[in-house]
Amino acid sequence: MNDPPFQPSRDDGRSDRQVVLDLVAEAAPGAIYSYADLEKALTEGVGPEDVPRQRIYAAVSAANKTLLREHR
C-alpha cells in the first residue's frame, strides 16, 4: 500500500524520452538514426528484453516534441 506510484525501469531513472534525447543531443541537424540504433540505446539498463517498434516510435515522438520546443 505504501509503494510509490512510479517505478523507473532503468537503474539511472531515465525515461525512454530522455534516452532518445541523450542519444541525439550532440547530433547535427538532419542526422539519421536506425531502429537498431534506437533499440540499442533503449535496451541499455533495462535488461535483455526486446524493445518493440511501437515503444521506439513513442519514445522518438515524445523526444521530438521536446527537441522542437527547446532547440527549434
Secondary structure by P-SEA (a helix, b strand, c coil): cccccccccccccccaaaaaaaaaccccccccccaaaaaaaaacccccccccaaaaaaaaaaaaaaaaaccc
